[in-house]
Amino acid sequence: MEMCGYEGASLQRGMNFRLGGKASVILMSLRAGAPYADRIENGGQVLIYEGHDIPRTKDGPDPKEVDQVDIFPTGTPTQNGLFWKAALSYKTKSAPPELVRVYEKIKTGIWAYAGLFELIDAQRQEEGGRKVFKFKLQLSKQQDYAPSSESTKEIEHDRLIPTHVKIEVWKRDKGKCVLCGNKENLHFDHIVPFSKGGTSLLAKNIQLLCAKHNLLKRDKIE
C-alpha cells in the first residue's frame, strides 16, 4: 500500500509506462517460480526485464504458449509496445532514455525499491517456442531516493542487493528499523557504504533502516 501510495496508483500490473505522466514503473521478481525470467547482470548495474504475456481468458490460449504482443487487436499499443517504442527511440538517438522506477518483490506482500533505471535497449527473441520481449535497463547515475514522505533528497545507489540477501536481512531484522523499530518506509542500507568498499552480497553488511535514519546516515560508517 505504501508503494502504491507513493506512485499514486494501484499497481495491478508489472509494467506501467509513464505512470501518471511521470517516470515509468515496473515490478520485478527474481524469486524461484516467478512468472517472468527477469535477471540482473554486471554486478547489479543492468536489469534484463522480460515483457509480459497476453491476459489469460476463459476460452483463450495458454499465455505461456503464444507470442508476447506489442499491439492489441484494437490497434493500440500494449505495455510491451510502449516500452519497445521508447527503447527504439533511445537507440535511434531521437529521445533520451526512458526513466523507469523499479520495485522488486522479495516475498508475498513485501516490495523493495531497487532504484531508478534507464531503458537503453529492447529485443524480441525466441524462447520456449515463442517470441518474447527482453528489455535492457541500466542503473541511472542520478537516483531519486526510495519512496519517502519525509524527504525527496537524492542518495547514491550503487548496486542491486540480491534477493536472497534481502530476504535474509528482512528476517534477521524482523521487518523493522534496527535503530528505532519503525516498520514503515524501510530501506536496505549498506552498513559499510559501497563507495567505501562495502559489499551488497553479504547480509552482514546490509541492515534495515527507516527513511529518517537512512537519510541521516548517508555515506557515514557508524
PASEBA-1860 file (N, C-alpha, C; in nm, 3 decimals):
! residues 222
1> MEMCGYEG> 0.083/-0.120/0.000/0.000/0.000/0.000/0.086/0.126/0.000 ~ 0.198/0.120/0.072/0.289/0.234/0.075/0.346/0.262/-0.063 ~ 0.384/0.156/-0.133/0.438/0.170/-0.268/0.333/0.231/-0.361 ~ 0.211/0.181/-0.354/0.104/0.233/-0.439/0.072/0.378/-0.403 ~ 0.076/0.409/-0.274/0.050/0.546/-0.232/0.154/0.642/-0.286 ~ 0.280/0.601/-0.282/0.386/0.688/-0.333/0.373/0.710/-0.482 ~ 0.340/0.604/-0.556/0.329/0.614/-0.701/0.195/0.675/-0.744 ~ 0.103/0.687/-0.650/-0.025/0.749/-0.681/-0.114/0.664/-0.769
9> ASLQRGMN> -0.100/0.532/-0.759/-0.181/0.443/-0.842/-0.184/0.305/-0.779 ~ -0.290/0.231/-0.809/-0.298/0.092/-0.765/-0.224/0.007/-0.867 ~ -0.110/-0.044/-0.828/-0.024/-0.115/-0.923/-0.073/-0.259/-0.939 ~ -0.158/-0.279/-1.037/-0.217/-0.409/-1.063/-0.143/-0.487/-1.170 ~ -0.047/-0.423/-1.237/0.028/-0.492/-1.342/0.176/-0.462/-1.324 ~ 0.257/-0.545/-1.387/0.401/-0.531/-1.368/0.465/-0.421/-1.448 ~ 0.404/-0.385/-1.562/0.461/-0.282/-1.649/0.367/-0.162/-1.652 ~ 0.420/-0.045/-1.623/0.340/0.077/-1.615/0.415/0.190/-1.683
17> FRLGGKAS> 0.382/0.214/-1.809/0.455/0.314/-1.888/0.409/0.454/-1.852 ~ 0.505/0.538/-1.813/0.481/0.678/-1.777/0.359/0.692/-1.688 ~ 0.368/0.627/-1.575/0.259/0.624/-1.478/0.228/0.765/-1.430 ~ 0.105/0.809/-1.451/0.064/0.941/-1.408/0.139/1.053/-1.478 ~ 0.192/1.023/-1.597/0.268/1.124/-1.671/0.408/1.145/-1.620 ~ 0.451/1.062/-1.526/0.586/1.074/-1.468/0.673/0.958/-1.517 ~ 0.767/0.918/-1.435/0.855/0.807/-1.472/0.774/0.679/-1.484 ~ 0.820/0.589/-1.569/0.759/0.458/-1.580/0.793/0.375/-1.457
25> VILMSLRA> 0.712/0.273/-1.431/0.731/0.187/-1.315/0.719/0.042/-1.358 ~ 0.812/-0.041/-1.315/0.799/-0.185/-1.337/0.819/-0.259/-1.206 ~ 0.751/-0.371/-1.196/0.763/-0.460/-1.082/0.833/-0.586/-1.129 ~ 0.935/-0.627/-1.057/1.014/-0.743/-1.099/1.023/-0.844/-0.986 ~ 1.066/-0.964/-1.021/1.090/-1.067/-0.921/1.199/-1.160/-0.970 ~ 1.291/-1.189/-0.881/1.397/-1.285/-0.911/1.377/-1.414/-0.832 ~ 1.261/-1.427/-0.768/1.234/-1.543/-0.686/1.207/-1.666/-0.770 ~ 1.232/-1.782/-0.713/1.202/-1.908/-0.782/1.052/-1.915/-0.807
33> GAPYADRI> 1.014/-1.954/-0.928/0.874/-1.966/-0.962/0.810/-1.837/-1.008 ~ 0.889/-1.730/-1.023/0.835/-1.603/-1.072/0.781/-1.622/-1.213 ~ 0.674/-1.550/-1.251/0.612/-1.572/-1.383/0.696/-1.530/-1.501 ~ 0.796/-1.443/-1.478/0.878/-1.395/-1.589/1.026/-1.409/-1.553 ~ 1.108/-1.426/-1.658/1.250/-1.455/-1.639/1.332/-1.325/-1.632 ~ 1.310/-1.247/-1.528/1.391/-1.127/-1.507/1.527/-1.168/-1.450 ~ 1.629/-1.089/-1.479/1.760/-1.119/-1.423/1.843/-0.991/-1.413 ~ 1.946/-0.996/-1.329/2.038/-0.883/-1.317/2.176/-0.925/-1.367
41> ENGGQVLI> 2.248/-0.829/-1.423/2.381/-0.854/-1.477/2.475/-0.742/-1.436 ~ 2.603/-0.763/-1.466/2.705/-0.661/-1.442/2.704/-0.611/-1.298 ~ 2.699/-0.707/-1.207/2.708/-0.672/-1.066/2.593/-0.588/-1.016 ~ 2.477/-0.599/-1.080/2.361/-0.524/-1.036/2.339/-0.394/-1.108 ~ 2.426/-0.362/-1.204/2.412/-0.237/-1.279/2.309/-0.248/-1.390 ~ 2.282/-0.370/-1.435/2.194/-0.391/-1.551/2.082/-0.487/-1.515 ~ 1.962/-0.454/-1.557/1.845/-0.539/-1.538/1.792/-0.581/-1.674 ~ 1.774/-0.711/-1.692/1.709/-0.764/-1.812/1.567/-0.803/-1.771
49> YEGHDIPR> 1.471/-0.731/-1.824/1.332/-0.746/-1.782/1.250/-0.807/-1.895 ~ 1.182/-0.917/-1.866/1.103/-0.984/-1.969/0.968/-0.915/-1.987 ~ 0.926/-0.903/-2.114/0.795/-0.848/-2.143/0.684/-0.935/-2.087 ~ 0.562/-0.886/-2.097/0.451/-0.958/-2.036/0.361/-1.027/-2.138 ~ 0.297/-1.134/-2.093/0.213/-1.218/-2.177/0.076/-1.154/-2.200 ~ 0.003/-1.210/-2.295/-0.135/-1.168/-2.315/-0.216/-1.209/-2.191 ~ -0.327/-1.140/-2.162/-0.409/-1.178/-2.046/-0.467/-1.318/-2.062 ~ -0.484/-1.386/-1.951/-0.548/-1.518/-1.955/-0.700/-1.501/-1.963
57> TKDGPDPK> -0.762/-1.569/-2.054/-0.907/-1.563/-2.070/-0.965/-1.704/-2.060 ~ -1.095/-1.711/-2.036/-1.161/-1.839/-2.011/-1.143/-1.937/-2.126 ~ -1.166/-1.894/-2.247/-1.160/-1.985/-2.362/-1.037/-1.958/-2.451 ~ -0.947/-1.874/-2.402/-0.831/-1.839/-2.482/-0.715/-1.934/-2.464 ~ -0.607/-1.912/-2.538/-0.489/-1.999/-2.530/-0.412/-1.975/-2.401 ~ -0.324/-2.068/-2.369/-0.235/-2.051/-2.256/-0.139/-1.936/-2.289 ~ -0.136/-1.829/-2.209/-0.049/-1.715/-2.239/0.099/-1.752/-2.254 ~ 0.139/-1.862/-2.190/0.279/-1.904/-2.198/0.311/-1.981/-2.326
65> EVDQVDIF> 0.210/-2.001/-2.409/0.231/-2.078/-2.532/0.218/-1.993/-2.657 ~ 0.194/-1.863/-2.641/0.179/-1.775/-2.757/0.277/-1.659/-2.745 ~ 0.303/-1.595/-2.858/0.396/-1.482/-2.860/0.346/-1.367/-2.772 ~ 0.440/-1.298/-2.709/0.405/-1.173/-2.643/0.380/-1.069/-2.752 ~ 0.283/-0.983/-2.730/0.242/-0.890/-2.835/0.271/-0.746/-2.797 ~ 0.286/-0.663/-2.900/0.309/-0.521/-2.877/0.189/-0.434/-2.913 ~ 0.086/-0.497/-2.975/-0.033/-0.422/-3.016/-0.158/-0.505/-2.984 ~ -0.257/-0.440/-2.925/-0.386/-0.503/-2.902/-0.461/-0.518/-3.034
73> PTGTPTQN> -0.562/-0.607/-3.040/-0.643/-0.620/-3.162/-0.706/-0.488/-3.204 ~ -0.726/-0.398/-3.109/-0.785/-0.267/-3.142/-0.686/-0.174/-3.212 ~ -0.556/-0.213/-3.212/-0.455/-0.129/-3.275/-0.378/-0.042/-3.179 ~ -0.418/-0.038/-3.054/-0.345/0.041/-2.954/-0.228/-0.040/-2.898 ~ -0.121/0.025/-2.859/-0.004/-0.048/-2.810/-0.025/-0.108/-2.672 ~ 0.030/-0.225/-2.652/0.033/-0.285/-2.518/0.146/-0.218/-2.439 ~ 0.159/-0.257/-2.313/0.271/-0.207/-2.235/0.404/-0.248/-2.299 ~ 0.408/-0.371/-2.353/0.528/-0.413/-2.426/0.558/-0.315/-2.539
81> GLFWKAAL> 0.453/-0.279/-2.613/0.471/-0.190/-2.728/0.518/-0.052/-2.688 ~ 0.467/0.000/-2.577/0.507/0.133/-2.531/0.655/0.135/-2.488 ~ 0.695/0.033/-2.414/0.835/0.026/-2.371/0.927/-0.001/-2.492 ~ 0.879/-0.083/-2.586/0.955/-0.114/-2.708/0.983/0.013/-2.787 ~ 0.880/0.094/-2.806/0.894/0.218/-2.882/0.990/0.314/-2.813 ~ 0.984/0.321/-2.680/1.073/0.409/-2.605/1.218/0.364/-2.619 ~ 1.240/0.232/-2.616/1.376/0.179/-2.631/1.432/0.209/-2.769 ~ 1.348/0.193/-2.873/1.394/0.221/-3.009/1.422/0.370/-3.028
89> SYKTKSAP> 1.343/0.455/-2.964/1.366/0.599/-2.975/1.502/0.636/-2.917 ~ 1.538/0.570/-2.807/1.671/0.597/-2.749/1.781/0.543/-2.840 ~ 1.762/0.422/-2.893/1.864/0.361/-2.978/1.889/0.441/-3.105 ~ 1.785/0.506/-3.156/1.800/0.587/-3.278/1.835/0.732/-3.245 ~ 1.859/0.758/-3.117/1.901/0.890/-3.070/1.797/0.999/-3.097 ~ 1.670/0.958/-3.102/1.564/1.056/-3.121/1.499/1.097/-2.990 ~ 1.542/1.034/-2.879/1.488/1.069/-2.748/1.585/1.022/-2.640 ~ 1.584/1.086/-2.524/1.668/1.039/-2.413/1.614/0.907/-2.359
97> PELVRVYE> 1.691/0.835/-2.279/1.642/0.707/-2.228/1.521/0.726/-2.136 ~ 1.426/0.636/-2.148/1.310/0.638/-2.060/1.353/0.607/-1.917 ~ 1.309/0.689/-1.822/1.340/0.666/-1.682/1.238/0.570/-1.623 ~ 1.286/0.469/-1.553/1.198/0.364/-1.502/1.230/0.338/-1.355 ~ 1.129/0.352/-1.271/1.143/0.319/-1.129/1.113/0.170/-1.113 ~ 1.203/0.098/-1.044/1.193/-0.047/-1.035/1.170/-0.090/-0.890 ~ 1.070/-0.176/-0.872/1.044/-0.238/-0.741/1.063/-0.388/-0.755 ~ 1.121/-0.450/-0.653/1.143/-0.594/-0.656/1.062/-0.662/-0.546
105> KIKTGIWA> 0.993/-0.768/-0.582/0.918/-0.847/-0.486/1.014/-0.942/-0.416 ~ 1.023/-0.930/-0.283/1.116/-1.017/-0.210/1.041/-1.127/-0.134 ~ 0.914/-1.106/-0.105/0.828/-1.209/-0.051/0.684/-1.159/-0.063 ~ 0.587/-1.244/-0.039/0.448/-1.206/-0.056/0.413/-1.081/0.025 ~ 0.366/-0.980/-0.046/0.325/-0.856/0.020/0.436/-0.760/0.053 ~ 0.561/-0.795/0.022/0.675/-0.709/0.055/0.754/-0.677/-0.071 ~ 0.763/-0.547/-0.100/0.835/-0.500/-0.218/0.948/-0.407/-0.175 ~ 1.060/-0.415/-0.243/1.175/-0.328/-0.214/1.203/-0.240/-0.335
113> YAGLFELI> 1.227/-0.113/-0.309/1.261/-0.022/-0.418/1.403/-0.051/-0.463 ~ 1.422/-0.080/-0.592/1.553/-0.118/-0.644/1.628/-0.002/-0.708 ~ 1.560/0.108/-0.735/1.629/0.224/-0.790/1.569/0.275/-0.919 ~ 1.629/0.383/-0.968/1.587/0.445/-1.093/1.677/0.394/-1.205 ~ 1.617/0.341/-1.310/1.690/0.282/-1.421/1.660/0.357/-1.551 ~ 1.747/0.337/-1.650/1.727/0.394/-1.783/1.707/0.280/-1.882 ~ 1.602/0.289/-1.962/1.573/0.189/-2.064/1.661/0.216/-2.186 ~ 1.754/0.126/-2.214/1.853/0.153/-2.318/1.847/0.057/-2.437
121> DAQRQEEG> 1.771/-0.051/-2.426/1.766/-0.145/-2.538/1.646/-0.237/-2.522 ~ 1.606/-0.300/-2.633/1.497/-0.397/-2.631/1.514/-0.492/-2.748 ~ 1.480/-0.617/-2.726/1.490/-0.719/-2.831/1.371/-0.812/-2.824 ~ 1.341/-0.873/-2.938/1.246/-0.982/-2.944/1.325/-1.107/-2.972 ~ 1.304/-1.211/-2.894/1.381/-1.331/-2.915/1.296/-1.455/-2.894 ~ 1.341/-1.563/-2.959/1.273/-1.692/-2.946/1.308/-1.754/-2.812 ~ 1.206/-1.799/-2.741/1.230/-1.862/-2.612/1.113/-1.957/-2.584 ~ 1.145/-2.085/-2.570/1.040/-2.182/-2.542/0.938/-2.197/-2.653
129> GRKVFKFK> 0.984/-2.175/-2.777/0.895/-2.191/-2.891/0.804/-2.072/-2.918 ~ 0.832/-1.960/-2.859/0.752/-1.840/-2.883/0.843/-1.717/-2.876 ~ 0.790/-1.602/-2.917/0.867/-1.479/-2.914/0.833/-1.397/-2.789 ~ 0.939/-1.354/-2.722/0.921/-1.273/-2.602/1.005/-1.146/-2.613 ~ 0.965/-1.044/-2.539/1.040/-0.920/-2.534/1.142/-0.926/-2.420 ~ 1.258/-0.870/-2.446/1.360/-0.856/-2.343/1.403/-0.709/-2.340 ~ 1.381/-0.644/-2.230/1.415/-0.503/-2.215/1.540/-0.489/-2.128 ~ 1.633/-0.408/-2.175/1.758/-0.387/-2.102/1.756/-0.250/-2.035
137> LQLSKQQD> 1.773/-0.250/-1.904/1.773/-0.126/-1.827/1.903/-0.113/-1.750 ~ 1.956/0.006/-1.748/2.082/0.033/-1.681/2.058/0.127/-1.563 ~ 2.120/0.096/-1.451/2.103/0.179/-1.331/2.146/0.322/-1.361 ~ 2.056/0.416/-1.334/2.085/0.556/-1.363/2.184/0.614/-1.263 ~ 2.268/0.704/-1.310/2.362/0.771/-1.220/2.292/0.872/-1.132 ~ 2.178/0.921/-1.177/2.101/1.017/-1.098/1.983/0.944/-1.036 ~ 1.990/0.922/-0.906/1.886/0.845/-0.838/1.787/0.936/-0.766 ~ 1.658/0.911/-0.788/1.559/0.970/-0.699/1.549/0.873/-0.583
145> YAPSSEST> 1.555/0.923/-0.463/1.563/0.835/-0.347/1.439/0.748/-0.334 ~ 1.454/0.640/-0.261/1.344/0.549/-0.240/1.224/0.623/-0.181 ~ 1.100/0.575/-0.208/0.980/0.643/-0.164/0.985/0.685/-0.019 ~ 0.958/0.810/0.007/0.960/0.863/0.142/0.869/0.982/0.152 ~ 0.787/0.986/0.254/0.701/1.101/0.276/0.776/1.212/0.346 ~ 0.899/1.185/0.392/0.974/1.283/0.469/1.075/1.359/0.387 ~ 1.121/1.301/0.276/1.226/1.368/0.201/1.231/1.318/0.058 ~ 1.277/1.403/-0.032/1.297/1.363/-0.172/1.444/1.383/-0.210
153> KEIEHDRL> 1.532/1.389/-0.110/1.674/1.406/-0.137/1.728/1.289/-0.217 ~ 1.829/1.317/-0.297/1.892/1.212/-0.375/1.999/1.144/-0.291 ~ 2.004/1.014/-0.298/2.105/0.936/-0.228/2.169/0.842/-0.328 ~ 2.297/0.826/-0.318/2.368/0.740/-0.411/2.317/0.596/-0.402 ~ 2.300/0.536/-0.517/2.253/0.397/-0.525/2.350/0.324/-0.617 ~ 2.419/0.224/-0.565/2.529/0.166/-0.640/2.503/0.028/-0.698 ~ 2.442/-0.058/-0.621/2.427/-0.195/-0.667/2.295/-0.252/-0.619 ~ 2.234/-0.336/-0.701/2.118/-0.410/-0.656/2.162/-0.514/-0.554
161> IPTHVKIE> 2.092/-0.520/-0.443/2.120/-0.622/-0.342/2.047/-0.749/-0.383 ~ 2.115/-0.863/-0.389/2.050/-0.986/-0.433/1.927/-1.020/-0.348 ~ 1.831/-1.083/-0.412/1.706/-1.114/-0.344/1.727/-1.198/-0.219 ~ 1.813/-1.299/-0.227/1.831/-1.387/-0.112/1.891/-1.311/0.006 ~ 1.973/-1.208/-0.022/2.029/-1.126/0.085/1.919/-1.041/0.149 ~ 1.832/-0.984/0.066/1.722/-0.903/0.119/1.633/-0.985/0.210 ~ 1.601/-1.107/0.168/1.514/-1.193/0.248/1.580/-1.227/0.380 ~ 1.710/-1.258/0.377/1.783/-1.291/0.499/1.786/-1.173/0.595
169> VWKRDKGK> 1.811/-1.053/0.541/1.816/-0.933/0.624/1.678/-0.902/0.682 ~ 1.575/-0.916/0.601/1.439/-0.889/0.648/1.403/-0.979/0.767 ~ 1.436/-1.106/0.755/1.408/-1.199/0.864/1.492/-1.167/0.987 ~ 1.620/-1.140/0.968/1.710/-1.112/1.081/1.668/-0.987/1.156 ~ 1.634/-0.881/1.080/1.597/-0.754/1.144/1.448/-0.745/1.176 ~ 1.376/-0.855/1.153/1.235/-0.867/1.191/1.147/-0.760/1.129 ~ 1.182/-0.718/1.006/1.099/-0.625/0.933/1.082/-0.490/0.997 ~ 1.188/-0.439/1.063/1.179/-0.308/1.125/1.317/-0.241/1.130
177> CVLCGNKE> 1.316/-0.110/1.144/1.441/-0.034/1.152/1.521/-0.080/1.272 ~ 1.649/-0.106/1.250/1.733/-0.156/1.360/1.763/-0.048/1.463 ~ 1.738/0.079/1.429/1.769/0.189/1.521/1.648/0.235/1.603 ~ 1.530/0.233/1.543/1.414/0.286/1.616/1.294/0.192/1.618 ~ 1.300/0.081/1.542/1.191/-0.014/1.543/1.075/0.020/1.451 ~ 1.088/0.128/1.372/0.982/0.167/1.279/0.962/0.056/1.175 ~ 0.837/0.025/1.144/0.808/-0.079/1.047/0.759/-0.024/0.913 ~ 0.763/0.109/0.898/0.715/0.171/0.776/0.829/0.237/0.699
185> NLHFDHIV> 0.816/0.241/0.566/0.911/0.308/0.478/1.055/0.263/0.506 ~ 1.075/0.132/0.500/1.206/0.074/0.531/1.293/0.063/0.407 ~ 1.424/0.071/0.428/1.520/0.064/0.319/1.635/-0.028/0.356 ~ 1.688/-0.096/0.256/1.804/-0.182/0.277/1.928/-0.094/0.269 ~ 2.000/-0.084/0.378/2.113/0.008/0.389/2.245/-0.069/0.397 ~ 2.345/-0.017/0.325/2.479/-0.073/0.338/2.544/-0.019/0.467 ~ 2.582/-0.108/0.557/2.648/-0.065/0.680/2.780/0.002/0.647 ~ 2.863/-0.065/0.568/2.980/0.000/0.508/2.939/0.036/0.366
193> PFSKGGTS> 2.930/0.165/0.332/2.881/0.207/0.200/2.960/0.143/0.087 ~ 2.892/0.118/-0.024/2.959/0.061/-0.140/3.075/0.148/-0.184 ~ 3.057/0.282/-0.175/3.161/0.375/-0.217/3.287/0.364/-0.131 ~ 3.274/0.301/-0.013/3.388/0.283/0.075/3.430/0.137/0.085 ~ 3.388/0.057/-0.014/3.431/-0.082/-0.020/3.333/-0.183/0.035 ~ 3.216/-0.137/0.079/3.117/-0.229/0.133/3.054/-0.315/0.025 ~ 3.009/-0.433/0.063/2.953/-0.527/-0.033/2.800/-0.531/-0.025 ~ 2.739/-0.563/-0.139/2.595/-0.585/-0.144/2.562/-0.734/-0.135
201> LLAKNIQL> 2.663/-0.817/-0.134/2.643/-0.961/-0.149/2.631/-1.036/-0.017 ~ 2.662/-0.971/0.095/2.659/-1.038/0.224/2.561/-0.970/0.318 ~ 2.474/-1.048/0.381/2.373/-0.993/0.471/2.436/-0.918/0.588 ~ 2.556/-0.956/0.628/2.618/-0.889/0.743/2.651/-0.743/0.714 ~ 2.654/-0.703/0.586/2.679/-0.563/0.554/2.552/-0.487/0.518 ~ 2.438/-0.550/0.533/2.310/-0.487/0.499/2.222/-0.485/0.623 ~ 2.151/-0.374/0.641/2.059/-0.363/0.754/1.933/-0.289/0.709 ~ 1.827/-0.303/0.787/1.704/-0.229/0.762/1.706/-0.098/0.839
209> LCAKHNLL> 1.684/0.012/0.768/1.670/0.143/0.831/1.545/0.210/0.779 ~ 1.481/0.288/0.864/1.368/0.369/0.817/1.426/0.486/0.736 ~ 1.339/0.556/0.663/1.385/0.664/0.577/1.460/0.771/0.655 ~ 1.410/0.806/0.773/1.474/0.911/0.854/1.618/0.876/0.887 ~ 1.640/0.754/0.939/1.776/0.716/0.978/1.865/0.687/0.859 ~ 1.806/0.643/0.749/1.886/0.622/0.629/1.937/0.755/0.574 ~ 1.851/0.856/0.574/1.891/0.988/0.528/1.997/1.050/0.618 ~ 1.984/1.028/0.748/2.082/1.083/0.843/2.217/1.016/0.827
217> KRDKIE> 2.215/0.888/0.792/2.340/0.812/0.783/2.420/0.848/0.659 ~ 2.351/0.855/0.542/2.416/0.880/0.414/2.536/0.788/0.396 ~ 2.656/0.841/0.374/2.775/0.758/0.350/2.862/0.738/0.474 ~ 2.808/0.771/0.590/2.888/0.758/0.712/2.899/0.613/0.755 ~ 3.015/0.578/0.809/3.035/0.446/0.868/3.021/0.461/1.018 ~ 2.925/0.390/1.077/2.899/0.404/1.219/2.961/0.289/1.298
END
